Amino acid sequence: MSTPVSTPSVPDGLRFAFGTLTVLPVTVTRWDRDAARAGMLCAPVAGLVVGLLSAAVGLLLLLLGAGPLLAAVATTAVSAALTRGLHLDGLADTADGLGSGKPAEDALRIMKQSDIGPFGVLTLVFVLLAQVAALAEAYGQSWARGALAAVVAATTARLALTLAARTGVPPARPEGLGAAVAGTVPVRYAALVAGLVVCTAGGVSTLLGPYDAAFGTVLAVVLAVVLACAAAEVLLRHCTRRFGGVTGDVFGALAETAATVALVVLSFG
């Protein structure tokens, strides 16, 4: 007689999200499709924590007298460190796979190699430059805008993962993190999480009004989240067509794409 498998709880989902998406010392106690679904639903929470920690370092440097550029570099570096650079690595591998112009099987093999090709290097350079430049602009306008941009970008990056893990999006390989989480999240649940992130981000942004009078808080934040998710969706569909599905590298590329778009939108005055 088989032992029934319990339904994953919120703590199970949080452990899965933090254990797979951050370097924070969390033990993943369950590694199955149900736990993956709960983890992907909790992914924006992991992003929120990463964003808060990254923004805290940036704000500390500003408090100590550093300029906006140094604060932006530190914020970007902390965010990358808290994810072991896995999302950036995934972005580079995905760029190499897409840039190769080869059939899906060959492109996936290129992505799995440990080295980074020219497409990956160029993509990393330009994406990191865009993130630092956008954050520096935001910090230069006000500490509130810079901190909010860092938090919204990190949270939206993980929201893109929730949306990409929805049912109907197949894995490109039968193994790996991409296969573990692909197609686990019902579309209605993904939409609900997206709505919660948009409403929460917009609501929190109104609290910063007294500290940043020039910032069109709600509209800017909502627009940033929506456009970031839209850009990630375009990339997701392109990768699905090219590779036959998603991989862990594609998830990383989606996260970095969403984060970059959100930062750029929030940098405008």
VENBELLIN-V285234 format. One record per backbone hydrogen bond with DSSP energy under -0.5 kcal/mol. NH is the residue of the N-H (numbers start at 1). CO is the residue of the C=O. If there is no record, write none. Layout:
nh:co
NH:CO
NH:CO
This chain:
nh:co
13:9
14:10
15:11
16:12
17:13
18:14
19:15
20:16
21:17
22:18
23:82
26:24
28:26
29:27
36:32
37:33
38:34
39:35
40:36
41:37
42:38
43:40
45:42
46:42
47:43
48:44
49:45
50:46
51:47
52:48
53:49
54:50
55:51
56:52
57:53
58:54
59:55
60:56
61:57
62:58
63:59
64:60
65:62
66:61
71:67
72:68
73:69
74:70
75:71
76:72
77:73
78:74
79:75
80:76
81:77
82:78
83:80
84:81
85:80
86:83
89:85
90:86
91:87
92:88
93:89
94:90
95:91
96:92
97:93
98:94
99:95
100:96
101:97
101:98
107:103
108:104
109:105
110:106
111:107
112:108
113:109
113:110
121:117
122:118
123:119
124:120
125:121
126:122
127:123
128:124
129:125
130:126
131:127
132:128
133:129
134:130
135:131
136:132
137:133
138:134
139:135
140:136
141:137
141:138
142:138
146:138
146:142
147:143
148:144
149:145
150:146
151:147
152:148
153:149
154:150
155:151
156:152
157:153
158:154
159:155
160:156
161:157
162:158
163:159
164:160
165:161
166:163
167:185
169:166
170:168
172:246
173:246
180:176
181:177
182:178
183:166
184:165
184:181
185:165
186:184
190:186
191:187
192:188
193:189
194:190
195:191
196:192
197:193
198:194
199:195
200:196
201:197
202:198
203:199
204:200
205:201
206:202
207:203
207:204
208:204
208:205
209:206
211:208
212:208
212:209
215:212
216:214
217:215
220:216
221:217
222:218
223:219
224:220
225:221
226:222
227:223
228:224
229:225
230:226
231:227
232:228
233:229
234:230
235:231
236:232
237:233
238:234
239:235
240:236
241:237
242:238
243:239
244:240
245:239
246:170
251:247
252:248
253:249
254:250
255:251
256:252
257:253
258:254
259:255
260:256
261:257
262:258
263:259
264:260
265:261
266:262
267:263
267:264
268:264
268:265
